[in-house]
Amino acid sequence: MHLRDLTQFLNELSENNNRPWFIMNKPRYDILREEFLAVVTELIRELTKFDKQVAACNPKKAMFRINRDIRFANDKRPYKTRFSAGITPKDLRRPSAGGGSTYYFQIEGSGKLQFGVGEYLPPAPRLKAIREQIVNDATGFAKVLKNKQLRTTYGDLLDEDKLQRPPKGFDPQHVHIEYLKLKSFFVWTEIDLKVNEPDQLVPDLARGFKDAFALVTWLRGVEMSNAEE
């Protein structure tokens, strides 16, 4: 897609985040949206090469709307200033909706390509199941944490909103107690967008997502365990 045009549009939108400007520039948005859809469609095909479960993901459902939900927000700006998508086997883009592991990415007007993989703020029953699996499969979880590709690309798991105290019912002395305090099991990174090399967008994302496949596989094991129960 025309990445320079996209970042220019997003920068202008951030400075003119109002309905009249957006309506006037909607033809630009519609073209960029179609180009972004093509990127998501191609990316799903690339991900299918190592993760067959996302083969049936609908690219249109993977894309997030640009409209913000401002009903209960103090910030009343009507539009997001990014293009983003979340690819899952169940077409549920938000992990909190029960969609399981998500391959998520967003393009910012600043020229940053941000992406992450895993389960972000899963609902309470799912979070409890993941924590229990860490206890029951401490060795397997440690193996994921030490995975070379995962560590090189992302570092450690995201510790956003981490609990200050151990969750109720879990051993404070457990070897993975700091991970048991997490509310998300998600890795995240960002790189500079190669606006002069648009053909590299999908390959860069596919490589980055593949580097986190060990985490995806482990988290899906939690789903399988729950299904067996």
C-alpha positions as CSV (number, residue, x, y, z in Angstrom):
1,M,0.0,0.0,0.0
2,H,1.0,3.7,-0.2
3,L,2.5,4.0,3.3
4,R,3.6,7.5,2.9
5,D,0.1,8.6,1.9
6,L,-1.3,6.7,4.9
7,T,1.0,8.3,7.4
8,Q,0.3,11.7,5.8
9,F,-3.4,11.1,6.1
10,L,-3.1,10.0,9.8
11,N,-1.0,13.0,10.6
12,E,-3.5,15.4,9.1
13,L,-6.3,13.6,10.9
14,S,-4.6,14.0,14.2
15,E,-4.5,17.8,13.6
16,N,-8.1,17.9,12.3
17,N,-9.9,15.3,14.3
18,N,-13.4,16.4,13.5
19,R,-16.3,15.2,11.3
20,P,-16.3,18.0,8.7
21,W,-12.6,17.4,7.9
22,F,-13.1,13.6,7.7
23,I,-16.1,13.9,5.4
24,M,-14.1,16.2,3.1
25,N,-11.2,13.7,3.0
26,K,-13.2,10.5,3.0
27,P,-12.3,9.6,-0.6
28,R,-8.7,9.5,0.6
29,Y,-9.7,7.3,3.5
30,D,-11.7,4.9,1.3
31,I,-8.7,4.3,-0.9
32,L,-6.3,3.8,2.0
33,R,-8.8,1.5,3.7
34,E,-9.0,-0.7,0.6
35,E,-5.2,-0.8,0.4
36,F,-5.1,-1.8,4.1
37,L,-7.6,-4.5,3.5
38,A,-5.3,-5.9,0.8
39,V,-2.4,-5.9,3.3
40,V,-4.5,-7.8,6.0
41,T,-5.6,-10.3,3.4
42,E,-2.0,-11.0,2.2
43,L,-0.8,-11.1,5.8
44,I,-3.4,-13.8,6.7
45,R,-2.1,-15.9,3.8
46,E,1.5,-15.5,5.1
47,L,0.5,-16.4,8.6
48,T,-1.3,-19.5,7.4
49,K,2.1,-20.9,6.3
50,F,3.0,-21.5,10.0
51,D,-0.4,-21.2,11.7
52,K,-3.2,-23.0,9.9
53,Q,-5.8,-22.0,12.4
54,V,-6.0,-18.4,11.1
55,A,-6.7,-19.5,7.5
56,A,-10.4,-18.9,7.8
57,C,-10.0,-15.4,9.4
58,N,-12.1,-12.8,7.6
59,P,-9.8,-9.9,6.8
60,K,-12.7,-7.4,6.9
61,K,-13.6,-8.5,10.4
62,A,-10.0,-8.4,11.4
63,M,-9.8,-4.6,10.7
64,F,-10.8,-2.2,13.4
65,R,-13.0,0.7,12.6
66,I,-11.5,4.2,12.6
67,N,-14.4,5.6,14.6
68,R,-13.9,5.9,18.3
69,D,-16.5,4.9,20.9
70,I,-16.9,8.2,22.7
71,R,-20.1,7.4,24.6
72,F,-18.4,7.1,28.0
73,A,-15.1,8.7,27.1
74,N,-13.8,12.1,28.3
75,D,-11.9,12.4,25.1
76,K,-14.5,13.2,22.5
77,R,-12.3,13.1,19.4
78,P,-14.4,11.0,16.9
79,Y,-11.6,9.2,15.1
80,K,-8.6,7.0,15.9
81,T,-5.3,8.2,14.4
82,R,-4.1,4.8,13.4
83,F,-5.0,1.9,11.1
84,S,-5.1,-1.4,13.0
85,A,-6.1,-5.1,12.7
86,G,-6.3,-8.1,14.9
87,I,-6.1,-11.6,13.3
88,T,-7.5,-14.5,15.2
89,P,-9.0,-17.9,14.3
90,K,-12.4,-16.9,15.7
91,D,-12.6,-13.5,14.0
92,L,-12.8,-12.0,17.5
93,R,-10.3,-9.1,17.3
94,R,-10.3,-8.3,21.0
95,P,-8.8,-11.0,23.3
96,S,-11.0,-9.7,26.1
97,A,-13.9,-10.9,24.0
98,G,-12.7,-14.5,24.3
99,G,-11.0,-14.6,20.9
100,G,-7.8,-16.3,22.3
101,S,-4.4,-15.4,21.0
102,T,-4.4,-12.4,18.6
103,Y,-1.9,-11.2,16.0
104,Y,-2.3,-7.5,16.3
105,F,-0.7,-4.6,14.5
106,Q,-1.2,-0.9,14.0
107,I,0.3,1.8,11.8
108,E,0.7,5.3,13.4
109,G,1.1,8.6,11.7
110,S,4.4,9.0,13.5
111,G,5.8,6.4,11.2
112,K,5.8,3.6,13.8
113,L,4.7,0.0,13.1
114,Q,3.6,-1.5,16.4
115,F,2.6,-5.1,16.8
116,G,2.0,-7.7,19.4
117,V,0.9,-11.3,19.9
118,G,-0.9,-13.2,22.7
119,E,-3.9,-12.6,25.0
120,Y,-4.4,-9.0,26.2
121,L,-6.6,-8.6,29.3
122,P,-8.4,-11.9,28.9
123,P,-11.7,-12.3,30.9
124,A,-11.4,-13.5,34.5
125,P,-12.2,-17.2,33.9
126,R,-9.6,-17.3,31.0
127,L,-7.0,-15.5,33.1
128,K,-7.5,-17.9,35.9
129,A,-7.1,-20.9,33.6
130,I,-3.8,-19.4,32.2
131,R,-2.4,-18.9,35.7
132,E,-3.4,-22.4,36.6
133,Q,-1.6,-23.7,33.5
134,I,1.5,-21.8,34.5
135,V,1.5,-23.7,37.8
136,N,0.7,-27.1,36.2
137,D,3.2,-26.6,33.4
138,A,5.9,-24.6,35.0
139,T,8.6,-26.2,32.8
140,G,6.8,-25.7,29.6
141,F,6.1,-22.1,30.4
142,A,9.7,-21.5,31.3
143,K,10.7,-22.9,27.9
144,V,8.4,-20.4,26.2
145,L,10.0,-17.5,28.1
146,K,13.4,-18.7,27.0
147,N,12.5,-19.1,23.4
148,K,15.2,-17.4,21.4
149,Q,13.0,-15.9,18.7
150,L,10.5,-14.6,21.2
151,R,13.2,-13.0,23.4
152,T,15.1,-11.4,20.5
153,T,12.1,-9.8,18.9
154,Y,10.0,-8.9,21.9
155,G,12.0,-9.3,25.1
156,D,9.7,-10.2,28.0
157,L,5.9,-10.4,28.4
158,L,4.1,-7.1,28.7
159,D,3.7,-6.2,32.4
160,E,1.1,-3.5,31.9
161,D,-1.5,-3.5,34.8
162,K,0.6,-6.1,36.7
163,L,-0.8,-6.9,40.2
164,Q,1.2,-5.7,43.2
165,R,0.4,-8.8,45.2
166,P,0.1,-12.4,44.2
167,P,-3.4,-13.4,42.9
168,K,-5.6,-15.1,45.5
169,G,-5.2,-18.8,45.7
170,F,-1.7,-18.9,44.2
171,D,1.6,-19.7,46.0
172,P,3.5,-16.5,46.7
173,Q,6.7,-18.6,46.5
174,H,6.0,-20.1,43.1
175,V,8.9,-19.9,40.7
176,H,6.8,-17.9,38.2
177,I,5.1,-15.7,40.8
178,E,5.9,-12.5,38.9
179,Y,4.2,-13.9,35.8
180,L,1.3,-15.1,37.8
181,K,0.7,-11.4,38.7
182,L,0.2,-10.5,35.0
183,K,-3.2,-9.6,33.7
184,S,-2.1,-10.1,30.1
185,F,0.0,-12.7,28.4
186,F,1.1,-10.6,25.5
187,V,4.3,-9.5,23.8
188,W,4.7,-6.1,22.1
189,T,7.2,-4.2,20.1
190,E,7.6,-1.4,17.6
191,I,9.8,-0.6,14.6
192,D,10.2,2.2,12.2
193,L,7.8,1.9,9.3
194,K,9.7,1.5,6.0
195,V,7.6,4.0,4.0
196,N,10.0,3.7,1.1
197,E,9.7,-0.1,1.1
198,P,6.0,-0.8,1.3
199,D,6.5,-4.3,-0.1
200,Q,8.4,-5.2,3.2
201,L,5.4,-4.5,5.4
202,V,3.8,-7.9,5.2
203,P,7.1,-9.9,5.3
204,D,8.2,-7.9,8.4
205,L,5.0,-8.5,10.2
206,A,4.9,-12.2,9.3
207,R,8.4,-12.7,10.6
208,G,7.6,-10.8,13.8
209,F,4.5,-12.8,14.4
210,K,6.2,-16.1,13.7
211,D,8.8,-15.2,16.3
212,A,5.9,-15.3,18.9
213,F,4.4,-18.6,17.7
214,A,5.8,-20.5,20.8
215,L,3.7,-18.3,23.0
216,V,0.6,-18.8,20.8
217,T,1.1,-22.5,20.9
218,W,1.4,-22.6,24.6
219,L,-1.7,-20.5,25.2
220,R,-3.7,-22.7,22.8
221,G,-2.7,-25.6,25.0
222,V,-4.5,-23.9,27.8
223,E,-7.6,-23.8,25.6
224,M,-7.2,-27.5,24.8
225,S,-6.9,-28.3,28.5
226,N,-10.1,-26.4,29.2
227,A,-11.9,-28.2,26.4
228,E,-10.9,-31.5,27.8
229,E,-12.2,-30.6,31.2
